[in-house]
Amino acid sequence: MRIDDKVFVHHPELIGLDPETAACEDLESALHEAAAGATEISILGGYYNTDRMIALCKRVPRAYRRDCRVRIAIGLEATALIPRTWTDMRGVEGKLRQAGFRDILVSVVTSSPVHFHTKLFRILRTTQPIWFIGSANPGSRRHELMVRLSGRHDALSAYVKAVFETAQPVTNAPPPIGEIITPREFFLTGVLCHKPPVTRLFTFDAFRFSPSARDLLAAILAGEAGVEHARPRTEGFGFGLRSALGMEESDGAEPEETVQRIQYRRSAIETVLGLWMPRAYAAEIERRVEGEEDTRLIRLSALAAALRSEAGRERAVAAFADHVRSMQTVLDRHNIPAQPVQDRQGAFARFLDSRNRTLADEDRRIRLSRVLTLTDMPDIWGDVHAADAFETSFHEDLASRLAAGGVGAGRIVRSLARGIDLSGGETPEEIAAALAYRLEARPWIDDEWTIDGSGA
C-alpha cells in the first residue's frame, strides 16, 4: 500500500494553490485519468450529481465498457426523498447501460436516521486498486480534498464489501416512505408549484404607439375590421404569427383560464421558495392540466412544422406585409400617429429565425406547453438560514389565511387546521410548535390532505 505524496484538490484556486508549484493535482482530472484504464469502478458517496458520475464512468473507452464492473452506492438522508433518489439512480443505471456497460450495480444506503456520509472511489486496473478518499461526494462541484492510495488494503476492501451487502439495489422496488415525524420530513413530501409567465412568443410589433394613440386605435378597431392578423390585446396591435400560418391564435388566455379554473393557489401555501403543495394535491392537479398541456404541445409542434417549411415562411412574410399595409391604411384614414419599428423587415426576419430555432427544440416546445410547473421540494435543511426562512414564511402565510377565514382559505388550510388542531388565532411561532408537536405525537399520513373531499 502506498500513499501518494500529493493531495488531490477540486478548485485549488479557491485557496491559492498552484498545481504547477504546490504538491497537488486537479482532483477531477486525476479521477478521469484513473478511470480511463479501469476494469472496475466503485463509487461511495453521501450525495451525488448524476451527470458527473456518468461522465466519470464514461472515461472508460467504449470498447472496454462491456467488461468493466461499475458499483455505485449513495446515501439517503431523508426517507421522504426515497422516490426522487430511486428515480435518479435508476436513471444512472439506465444511462450507463446505454453507454455500453453491462455489469452494473447501483444502490442506495437507506439507514435512517443516520446518514451514510462516506466519500470513497475505488478504481481497479486488473488487479491493482487505486483509492481516492476524502471530502468529495461523487460529482461534487465544490472545493474538495482527497488523498490517493495505491495497492491492496484489506480493511477498505472489507468496508466496501459491507456497504454493498447492506445497500438496496435500485432495480428492486423502493422501500416505503417512513413515518413523517419531523417538520423536515413533512415539507420534503411536498412539491413547489410555479405558473410560467405568459409570453408573447408569436407576436411581432410592427408599430409603436403612444398611450393616447393606442386608445384611439382600440376604439376605432372595435367598430371596424380591416387590419390583417392584428392582436388587439398587445401593446402595438402586433402581428400574430399563428394567425398568419392559418392556426388558432392564443395569447395566453387559455392556460390562464385553466389555472384559474383549478384554483391551484387554494391547494398551496406561499413561501419564500414559492408555492408549497402536498404531493397528493400535485398529482391531482397534474391530471387536470395534462390534457390542456398535451393540446398546447400539439399546436406548437404543428406551428414548428409550418414555420420550418419554405412555404410556411413565405406565407408568414406575405401575411406580415398585408398586416403592415392594412394597419398603415387605418392609421392614415384616421390620422393616428405611429412610429414604425426600426429596420422592420430585418427585425421581422430575425424574429422568424428566432422562433424557428425555439420551436425546433422539442424540450423547449414541452416547456412552452406547460400550464403549471411542479417540482420536488429541495432538501434545504443543510442550510439553517434557508430552512428557517422557508419554514417561517410557511407558518406566516398559514397564520394569515387562518385568521382571515372564509371559503377562500382553501383546502390546504382546512386540512392543516384540522390535522394540527388550530383554531385560527395562533401566531406563526405557535403554529410551528404545534406542527412539530403533532408530528412527534402522531405521524402525518396522505389521507389527511383529502379527508374532507371538498375540492379546492
Secondary structure by P-SEA (a helix, b strand, c coil): cccccbbbbcccccccccccccccccaaaaaaaaaccccbbbbbbccccaaaaaaaaacccccccccbbbbbbbbbccccaaaaaaaaaaaaaaaaaaacccbbbbbbbcccccccbbbbbbbbcccbbbbbbccccccccccbbbbbbbcccaaaaaaaaaaaaaccccccccccccccccaaaaaaabbbbbbcccccccccccccccaaaaaaaaaaaacccccccccccccccccccccccccccccaaaaaaaaaaaccccccccccccccccaaaaaaaaaaaaaaaaaaaaaaaaaaaaaacaaaaaaaaaaaaaaaaaaaaaaaaabbbbbcccaaaaaaaaaaaaaaaaaacaaaaaaaaccbbbbccccccccaaaaaaaaaaaaaaaaaaaaaccccccaaaaaaaaaacccccccaaaaaaaaaaaaaaccccccccccccccc
